[in-house]
């Protein structure tokens, strides 16, 4: 696969990831609001889920390219140099963990701290386990 096709494929995934992440954010916000009755908390976790989708979709599209033809997302001119898969996975883990904690404890502070803790701690193993290139 040529570099042009790969770059074009990532651009298409990036455009669709905006649409998908927006829809997921709205749906997750609505579900969280109905279950927790806490608008601020629902906005925070829905934003985390939406941003994680924004990182994960292009990452998985770039990983679908065979290894010998693969180009790192960091090499793409519009992407920054960090592990997109690990950041997206950690944000998703933190948001879902905080949401589940809110359902169980109904305590805003404990839920937000749990979500932040899971996101930070989850990033470390994901960075090592997920392929970067």
BELCOR-V776101 format. One record per residue. N is the residue number from 0. RES is the residue in one small letter. PHI is phi in whole degrees, 0 to 359 (none if undefined). OMEGA is omega as a letter, one per 20 degrees, with the letter a starting at -180 (* if undefined). Layout:
n=N res=RES phi=PHI omega=OMEGA
n=N res=RES phi=PHI omega=OMEGA
This chain:
n=0 res=x phi=none omega=a
n=1 res=x phi=282 omega=a
n=2 res=x phi=297 omega=a
n=3 res=x phi=298 omega=a
n=4 res=x phi=295 omega=r
n=5 res=x phi=295 omega=r
n=6 res=x phi=298 omega=r
n=7 res=x phi=296 omega=r
n=8 res=x phi=296 omega=r
n=9 res=x phi=292 omega=r
n=10 res=x phi=297 omega=r
n=11 res=x phi=296 omega=r
n=12 res=x phi=298 omega=r
n=13 res=x phi=296 omega=r
n=14 res=x phi=296 omega=r
n=15 res=x phi=290 omega=a
n=16 res=x phi=294 omega=r
n=17 res=x phi=296 omega=a
n=18 res=x phi=294 omega=a
n=19 res=x phi=297 omega=a
n=20 res=x phi=294 omega=r
n=21 res=x phi=295 omega=r
n=22 res=x phi=295 omega=r
n=23 res=x phi=297 omega=r
n=24 res=x phi=298 omega=a
n=25 res=x phi=296 omega=a
n=26 res=x phi=295 omega=a
n=27 res=x phi=292 omega=r
n=28 res=x phi=299 omega=a
n=29 res=x phi=298 omega=r
n=30 res=x phi=297 omega=a
n=31 res=x phi=295 omega=r
n=32 res=x phi=296 omega=r
n=33 res=x phi=293 omega=a
n=34 res=x phi=275 omega=a
n=35 res=x phi=255 omega=a
n=36 res=x phi=58 omega=a
n=37 res=x phi=227 omega=a
n=38 res=x phi=295 omega=a
n=39 res=x phi=295 omega=r
n=40 res=x phi=298 omega=a
n=41 res=x phi=299 omega=r
n=42 res=x phi=295 omega=a
n=43 res=x phi=294 omega=a
n=44 res=x phi=289 omega=r
n=45 res=x phi=294 omega=r
n=46 res=x phi=296 omega=r
n=47 res=x phi=298 omega=r
n=48 res=x phi=294 omega=r
n=49 res=x phi=297 omega=r
n=50 res=x phi=294 omega=r
n=51 res=x phi=296 omega=r
n=52 res=x phi=296 omega=r
n=53 res=x phi=300 omega=r
n=54 res=x phi=277 omega=a
n=55 res=x phi=285 omega=a
n=56 res=x phi=299 omega=r
n=57 res=x phi=297 omega=r
n=58 res=x phi=298 omega=a
n=59 res=x phi=291 omega=r
n=60 res=x phi=294 omega=r
n=61 res=x phi=292 omega=r
n=62 res=x phi=283 omega=r
n=63 res=x phi=285 omega=r
n=64 res=x phi=287 omega=r
n=65 res=x phi=306 omega=a
n=66 res=x phi=303 omega=a
n=67 res=x phi=287 omega=r
n=68 res=x phi=252 omega=a
n=69 res=x phi=286 omega=r
n=70 res=x phi=242 omega=a
n=71 res=x phi=295 omega=r
n=72 res=x phi=301 omega=r
n=73 res=x phi=295 omega=r
n=74 res=x phi=281 omega=a
n=75 res=x phi=289 omega=a
n=76 res=x phi=297 omega=a
n=77 res=x phi=262 omega=a
n=78 res=x phi=255 omega=r
n=79 res=x phi=274 omega=a
n=80 res=x phi=267 omega=r
n=81 res=x phi=211 omega=a
n=82 res=x phi=278 omega=a
n=83 res=x phi=299 omega=r
n=84 res=x phi=294 omega=a
n=85 res=x phi=291 omega=r
n=86 res=x phi=294 omega=r
n=87 res=x phi=297 omega=r
n=88 res=x phi=295 omega=r
n=89 res=x phi=293 omega=r
n=90 res=x phi=297 omega=r
n=91 res=x phi=295 omega=r
n=92 res=x phi=299 omega=a
n=93 res=x phi=296 omega=a
n=94 res=x phi=294 omega=r
n=95 res=x phi=292 omega=r
n=96 res=x phi=296 omega=r
n=97 res=x phi=295 omega=r
n=98 res=x phi=296 omega=r
n=99 res=x phi=296 omega=r
n=100 res=x phi=298 omega=r
n=101 res=x phi=295 omega=r
n=102 res=x phi=294 omega=a
n=103 res=x phi=279 omega=a
n=104 res=x phi=262 omega=a
n=105 res=x phi=57 omega=r
n=106 res=x phi=254 omega=a
n=107 res=x phi=299 omega=a
n=108 res=x phi=296 omega=r
n=109 res=x phi=297 omega=a
n=110 res=x phi=295 omega=r
n=111 res=x phi=293 omega=r
n=112 res=x phi=295 omega=r
n=113 res=x phi=297 omega=r
n=114 res=x phi=298 omega=r
n=115 res=x phi=296 omega=r
n=116 res=x phi=299 omega=a
n=117 res=x phi=296 omega=r
n=118 res=x phi=294 omega=a
n=119 res=x phi=292 omega=a
n=120 res=x phi=291 omega=r
n=121 res=x phi=291 omega=a
n=122 res=x phi=296 omega=a
n=123 res=x phi=300 omega=r
n=124 res=x phi=291 omega=r
n=125 res=x phi=295 omega=r
n=126 res=x phi=298 omega=r
n=127 res=x phi=277 omega=a
n=128 res=x phi=275 omega=a
n=129 res=x phi=279 omega=r
n=130 res=x phi=292 omega=r
n=131 res=x phi=269 omega=a
n=132 res=x phi=237 omega=*
